[in-house]
Amino acid sequence: QVQLVESGGGLVQAGGSLRLSCVASGSDFSFYAMGWYRQAPGKQRELVAQITSDGSTNYADSVKGRFTISRDNAKNTVYLQMNILKPEDKAVYYCNARLAWRYWWGQGTQVTVSS
């Protein structure tokens, strides 16, 4: 079982920035593909960004050029740097870890962007 703990959410004005962090338990972090997802009220959970074990990244079109995902294997941590935030970025952001057919979720952190 992998435990994921997100932090860094909050309230920010449109155009501002936030950095989310997700710390994973265990010793296999470097093998995991890590992702950030978000879910807005009344909407399905969607992929925001992901980073593989070898550092390859992928982003949703809606956040390309504004968000950056990164990882620090020494700290068992994945980050999501969010810049130029928009009101439509408001959602609960979830961290995800995946290894082969297994995956785990964090509890989520709220991001609110005021216009």
C-alpha positions in Angstrom: 0.0 0.0 0.0 1.3 3.4 -1.0 0.2 6.5 0.9 0.1 9.8 -0.9 -0.2 13.1 0.9 -0.9 16.3 -1.1 -0.3 19.8 0.1 0.0 23.3 -1.3 -3.6 24.0 -2.3 -5.3 27.2 -1.4 -7.0 30.4 -2.7 -5.2 32.5 -5.3 -6.2 35.3 -7.6 -6.4 34.8 -11.3 -3.0 35.1 -12.8 -1.3 33.9 -9.7 0.7 30.8 -8.9 0.6 27.8 -6.6 2.9 24.8 -6.2 1.4 21.5 -5.2 3.4 18.8 -3.6 2.7 15.1 -3.1 4.8 12.9 -0.8 4.7 9.1 -1.3 5.4 6.5 1.3 7.7 3.5 0.7 10.9 2.9 -1.1 9.8 2.3 -4.7 8.9 5.9 -5.6 11.5 6.1 -8.4 9.7 3.3 -10.2 6.3 4.9 -10.1 4.6 6.9 -12.9 3.2 9.9 -11.1 0.3 12.0 -12.1 -1.9 15.0 -11.1 -5.6 14.9 -11.7 -8.3 17.3 -10.9 -12.0 17.2 -10.4 -14.3 20.2 -10.5 -17.8 20.1 -9.0 -20.2 18.2 -11.3 -17.4 17.1 -13.6 -15.4 14.0 -14.1 -11.9 13.6 -12.8 -9.4 14.5 -15.5 -5.7 14.1 -16.1 -3.7 17.4 -15.6 -0.1 16.1 -16.0 1.9 13.0 -15.6 5.6 12.1 -15.3 7.0 8.7 -15.9 9.8 7.0 -14.0 12.3 8.2 -16.6 11.1 11.8 -16.4 9.0 12.0 -19.5 6.0 14.3 -19.1 2.6 14.8 -20.6 0.1 17.6 -20.1 -3.6 18.3 -20.7 -4.0 20.8 -23.5 -5.7 23.2 -21.1 -2.6 23.6 -18.9 0.2 23.3 -21.4 2.6 26.2 -21.0 1.2 27.1 -17.6 1.8 24.0 -15.5 4.9 22.0 -14.9 5.2 18.6 -13.3 8.5 17.5 -11.7 9.7 14.9 -9.3 12.4 14.5 -6.7 13.1 10.8 -6.2 15.4 11.5 -3.2 12.4 13.1 -1.4 9.7 10.8 -2.7 7.9 13.9 -3.9 6.1 15.0 -7.1 5.3 18.7 -7.7 2.9 20.6 -9.8 3.9 24.2 -10.4 0.8 26.1 -11.6 1.3 29.5 -13.1 -1.1 32.0 -14.7 -4.0 30.3 -12.9 -7.5 30.8 -14.3 -10.9 30.5 -12.6 -11.5 27.3 -14.6 -8.5 25.7 -12.8 -10.6 25.6 -9.7 -10.9 22.0 -8.6 -9.7 19.4 -6.1 -6.3 18.2 -7.3 -5.4 14.6 -6.7 -2.0 12.9 -6.8 -1.8 9.5 -8.4 0.9 6.8 -8.3 1.0 4.0 -10.8 3.1 0.8 -11.0 2.1 -1.7 -13.6 -1.6 -2.6 -12.9 -1.6 -1.0 -9.4 -2.4 2.6 -8.6 -3.0 4.7 -5.6 -4.7 8.1 -4.9 -4.1 10.8 -2.4 -6.9 12.5 -0.5 -6.8 15.7 -2.7 -6.1 19.3 -2.1 -8.5 22.2 -3.0 -7.4 24.9 -5.4 -9.6 27.9 -5.7 -8.9 30.7 -8.2 -10.8 34.0 -7.8 -11.5 36.2 -10.7 
